[in-house]
Amino acid sequence: MTAVDGIVRARQSLPARIASRAGGGVLRVFLILVGLLWLMPTVGLLLSSLRSPSDIASTGWWKTFADPSRLTFHNYADLLGNSTITNSLWSTVAITVPATVLVVVIGSLAGYAFAWMDFPGRDWWFMVVVSLLVVPVQVALVPVAKLFGQVGIFETTIGVIIFHVAFGLPFAIFLLRNFFAEIPRELLEAARLDGAGEIRLFTRVVMPLGGPAIASLGIFQFLWVWNDMLVALIFADSKHPPITVALQQQVRQFGNNIDVLAPGAFVSMVIPLAVFFAFQRQFVSGVMAGAVK
């Protein structure tokens, strides 16, 4: 070992030296164990959703491995027959899909405008957008509730969508503006020389190149709206609540409807996971975009 190597190792922190000495094999085994530990609650919820109420009340979910023949899909049949849960799923879809699409579309247009269009006060307006990122949702709950009550959209699906769109746009504009700004100027100028206008330039050049960032934004927005409970609890229709509020109401009667609560919670978790894995490659590309040049 040379003197330079000794100096480099001396400057390394203790965790870095442990990781370097552990090597690939031990580290991979450790990471696999950590991953299995993180998956344990999900597996437990899945097995609980396939057990009878009496088994859930008497034994833990890990007892299933001793007698897997007791697993049944009867709970999911009861779930499909529970109008409260099924209606809440449709209400969640009716809120999440428009809120995600509107944020992606408006955020893409605004991000392109801030990145490549010149208009008066562009930098000042962008600073306003960035400053809105630090505004917590809790600050706006009371004034927005009063405003929605005066307008007549309180406890409506439209009101929840508007709230999510308003608070999702600052992050969307900030993310997409920074991504679009990394597109080579020469590429846009070449398209303009070929006669492309701003709309065609946006749809034919910027949108295809910004696919990873747009997919990442869509995943973030979808997960945030789908899993939201605070906004839904205040602004959503109490007669047709989203799935998060419906499950919270089911928890109050935990002893009577545990056979519906477990599969409902699993279905509520699986849908956003399916969306994430469907766009996993685009999400990783969008997150890593701009990390190196």
Secondary structure as UniProt FT lines:
FT   HELIX           3..11
FT   HELIX           14..49
FT   HELIX           53..58
FT   HELIX           61..66
FT   HELIX           68..70
FT   HELIX           74..81
FT   HELIX           83..116
FT   TURN            120..121
FT   HELIX           122..132
FT   TURN            133..134
FT   HELIX           137..151
FT   TURN            154..155
FT   HELIX           157..180
FT   TURN            181..182
FT   HELIX           185..193
FT   TURN            194..195
FT   HELIX           198..201
FT   HELIX           202..206
FT   HELIX           207..209
FT   HELIX           211..226
FT   HELIX           230..235
FT   TURN            238..239
FT   HELIX           243..251
FT   TURN            252..256
FT   HELIX           258..278
FT   HELIX           280..288
FT   TURN            289..290
//
